[in-house]
Amino acid sequence: MHRIHQRRDKALEALKGKENPGKKVLKQKERVNKTAEKETAENHSTFLKDLRKELSQEQTDQVKDGLTYGVLPITYKGYQDMLPDLTPEQKAKILEWLTEAREHAMDGGSSEEKHAWFGKYKGRINNYLSTQGYDLKKAGEEWEKRRRQQQ
């Protein structure tokens, strides 16, 4: 993955120097990004297929969590701690979106790219929870207060 991202970034950087980027340069950038996305998707698929040959599903998930700094289990636990009255359906939706974020984040070329995927999905989760009647700002403040009291 790293080599794919390096090639992509180098090609995009070369295009950055062009004066007055017109349609031609924009199409070239789009082509560079699409090529990188395609190569990344192929590598992702092959990597997971190879992992599944050697590891159980639980072990595969542990590898995925390791590649993404454990953000999924930490964030999922955080939502449950902050909002203890989540319904099973709400928990399932949160886990579904965090799992989707992890799949994308695995392919990130840097820590920033990986965390950006989770940030995007946390925004989606927060919007969803707001529509479900949760005041996340208030819940976060109360959670922080409870955590301080326990220390």
C-alpha positions as CSV (number, residue, x, y, z in Angstrom):
1,M,0.0,0.0,0.0
2,H,2.8,2.4,0.9
3,R,4.3,2.2,-2.6
4,I,0.9,2.9,-4.1
5,H,0.4,6.0,-2.0
6,Q,4.0,7.2,-2.7
7,R,3.4,6.9,-6.5
8,R,0.0,8.6,-6.2
9,D,1.4,11.4,-4.1
10,K,4.4,11.9,-6.4
11,A,2.2,12.0,-9.5
12,L,-0.2,14.5,-7.8
13,E,2.7,16.6,-6.6
14,A,4.1,16.8,-10.2
15,L,0.6,17.9,-11.4
16,K,0.4,20.6,-8.7
17,G,3.2,22.6,-10.3
18,K,1.2,23.1,-13.5
19,E,0.1,26.7,-14.1
20,N,-3.6,27.3,-14.4
21,P,-4.9,23.7,-14.0
22,G,-7.4,23.2,-16.7
23,K,-9.6,20.3,-17.5
24,K,-6.6,18.3,-18.8
25,V,-4.8,18.5,-15.5
26,L,-8.0,17.8,-13.5
27,K,-8.6,14.7,-15.6
28,Q,-5.0,13.6,-15.0
29,K,-5.4,14.0,-11.3
30,E,-8.6,12.0,-11.4
31,R,-6.9,9.3,-13.4
32,V,-4.0,9.1,-10.9
33,N,-6.5,8.9,-8.0
34,K,-8.6,6.2,-9.7
35,T,-5.6,4.1,-10.5
36,A,-4.4,4.3,-6.9
37,E,-7.9,3.4,-5.6
38,K,-8.0,0.4,-8.0
39,E,-4.6,-0.9,-7.0
40,T,-5.4,-0.3,-3.3
41,A,-8.7,-2.2,-3.6
42,E,-6.9,-5.1,-5.3
43,N,-4.2,-5.2,-2.6
44,H,-6.9,-5.0,0.1
45,S,-8.8,-7.9,-1.3
46,T,-5.7,-10.1,-1.8
47,F,-4.4,-9.2,1.7
48,L,-7.7,-10.2,3.4
49,K,-7.9,-13.4,1.3
50,D,-4.4,-14.4,2.4
51,L,-5.1,-13.5,6.0
52,R,-8.2,-15.7,6.1
53,K,-6.2,-18.6,4.8
54,E,-4.0,-18.4,7.9
55,L,-6.1,-16.9,10.6
56,S,-9.6,-17.2,12.2
57,Q,-12.1,-14.4,11.8
58,E,-11.3,-13.2,15.3
59,Q,-7.6,-13.2,14.6
60,T,-8.2,-11.4,11.3
61,D,-10.2,-8.7,13.1
62,Q,-7.3,-8.3,15.6
63,V,-4.9,-7.7,12.7
64,K,-7.3,-5.2,11.2
65,D,-7.5,-3.4,14.6
66,G,-3.8,-3.4,14.9
67,L,-3.4,-1.8,11.5
68,T,-5.8,0.9,12.5
69,Y,-4.5,1.6,16.0
70,G,-7.4,-0.1,17.8
71,V,-9.7,2.8,17.0
72,L,-12.8,0.6,16.3
73,P,-12.9,-1.2,19.7
74,I,-11.9,2.0,21.6
75,T,-14.5,4.1,19.9
76,Y,-17.2,1.5,20.2
77,K,-16.6,1.1,23.9
78,G,-16.6,4.9,24.3
79,Y,-20.0,5.2,22.7
80,Q,-21.4,2.5,25.0
81,D,-19.8,4.0,28.1
82,M,-21.0,7.5,27.2
83,L,-24.5,6.4,26.1
84,P,-25.4,3.4,28.3
85,D,-29.0,3.3,27.2
86,L,-28.2,2.6,23.5
87,T,-30.6,0.1,22.0
88,P,-29.3,-3.1,20.5
89,E,-30.2,-1.7,17.1
90,Q,-28.3,1.5,17.7
91,K,-25.2,-0.4,18.9
92,A,-25.4,-2.6,15.8
93,K,-25.5,0.5,13.6
94,I,-22.6,2.1,15.3
95,L,-20.5,-1.1,15.1
96,E,-21.5,-1.5,11.4
97,W,-20.2,2.0,10.6
98,L,-17.1,1.7,12.6
99,T,-16.3,-1.6,10.9
100,E,-16.8,0.0,7.5
101,A,-14.5,2.9,8.6
102,R,-11.9,0.3,9.7
103,E,-12.0,-1.3,6.2
104,H,-11.2,2.0,4.6
105,A,-8.7,3.1,7.2
106,M,-6.7,-0.1,6.7
107,D,-5.7,1.3,3.3
108,G,-4.7,4.7,4.6
109,G,-1.1,5.6,3.8
110,S,-0.6,7.5,7.0
111,S,-1.9,7.8,10.5
112,E,-3.7,11.0,9.5
113,E,-5.5,9.2,6.6
114,K,-6.5,6.3,8.8
115,H,-7.9,8.6,11.5
116,A,-9.6,10.7,8.9
117,W,-11.7,7.7,7.9
118,F,-12.8,7.2,11.5
119,G,-13.5,10.9,11.8
120,K,-15.8,10.8,8.8
121,Y,-17.7,7.8,10.2
122,K,-17.9,9.3,13.7
123,G,-19.6,12.3,12.2
124,R,-22.1,10.0,10.5
125,I,-22.7,8.2,13.8
126,N,-23.1,11.4,15.7
127,N,-25.6,12.7,13.2
128,Y,-27.5,9.4,13.5
129,L,-27.5,9.5,17.3
130,S,-28.8,13.1,17.2
131,T,-31.7,12.0,15.1
132,Q,-32.3,9.3,17.7
133,G,-32.8,12.0,20.3
134,Y,-29.3,12.0,21.9
135,D,-27.7,15.3,23.0
136,L,-24.1,14.2,22.4
137,K,-22.6,17.4,23.8
138,K,-24.5,17.0,27.1
139,A,-23.9,13.2,27.2
140,G,-20.1,13.8,26.6
141,E,-20.0,16.3,29.5
142,E,-21.8,13.9,31.8
143,W,-19.6,11.0,30.8
144,E,-16.5,13.1,31.5
145,K,-17.9,14.1,34.9
146,R,-18.6,10.4,35.8
147,R,-15.1,9.4,34.7
148,R,-13.5,12.1,36.9
149,Q,-15.5,11.0,39.9
150,Q,-14.4,7.4,39.4
151,Q,-10.7,8.3,39.5
